[in-house]
Amino acid sequence: MLAKILILILVTFIPALELRASIPLGILSGQINIFSLRLQGFGLNFILVFAICVISNIILGILVYFFLDKFVKHLMHLKLFAKYYNRKVKKTQKKIGPYVEKYGTLGISMFIGLPIPGSGSYTGALGAYLLGLGYKKFIAANIIGVIAAGVIVTMLTLTGIGFFQCLIPFN
């Protein structure tokens, strides 16, 4: 059981997969293909899987934002990086600034919460950082977005199980 929980946490920490892959992996039983990697679903209780994956994903977003801040501050000592970074960030903030001021935390949380490719805690942390959303506001947006994504993915997974059980006759 502990090994399965650790695997769920590790899958949640993989960029582009996050809880969009770890929740189905934990809930479903049978084989699951993820990028030509065949995994055996764990068939665990959906509440346990939801809690593990959501908490892991929330922690992931916080860590990414924190280390991104430290990483960028160190790179700012390089003049070429600082010049390019400042120009791009200022251009982006000028273009998107009014929307960030208007939607801020809610906008980032919706972006994180949509279970589509390219969204999630990694890109949400990067976007929030580049747009100048503060650490506390990002944490709130991350928590809201990850919980929303977790609910959506869990419901889709459970609905899919129910749908396919109706289609397959059991003896």
Secondary structure as the mmCIF struct_conf table of DSSP 4:
data_model
#
loop_
_struct_conf.conf_type_id
_struct_conf.id
_struct_conf.beg_label_comp_id
_struct_conf.beg_label_asym_id
_struct_conf.beg_label_seq_id
_struct_conf.end_label_comp_id
_struct_conf.end_label_asym_id
_struct_conf.end_label_seq_id
HELX_RH_AL_P HELX_RH_AL_P1 LEU A 2 THR A 12
TURN_TY1_P TURN_TY1_P1 PHE A 13 PHE A 13
BEND BEND1 ILE A 14 ILE A 14
TURN_TY1_P TURN_TY1_P2 PRO A 15 LEU A 17
HELX_RH_AL_P HELX_RH_AL_P2 GLU A 18 ILE A 27
STRN STRN1 SER A 29 ILE A 34
TURN_TY1_P TURN_TY1_P3 PHE A 35 SER A 36
STRN STRN2 LEU A 37 PHE A 42
HELX_RH_AL_P HELX_RH_AL_P3 PHE A 46 LEU A 75
TURN_TY1_P TURN_TY1_P4 MET A 76 HIS A 77
BEND BEND2 LEU A 78 LEU A 78
HELX_RH_AL_P HELX_RH_AL_P4 LYS A 79 GLY A 113
BEND BEND3 LEU A 114 LEU A 114
BEND BEND4 ILE A 116 ILE A 116
TURN_TY1_P TURN_TY1_P5 PRO A 117 GLY A 118
BEND BEND5 GLY A 120 GLY A 120
HELX_RH_AL_P HELX_RH_AL_P5 SER A 121 LEU A 130
TURN_TY1_P TURN_TY1_P6 LEU A 131 GLY A 132
HELX_RH_AL_P HELX_RH_AL_P6 TYR A 135 LEU A 167
BEND BEND6 ILE A 168 ILE A 168
#
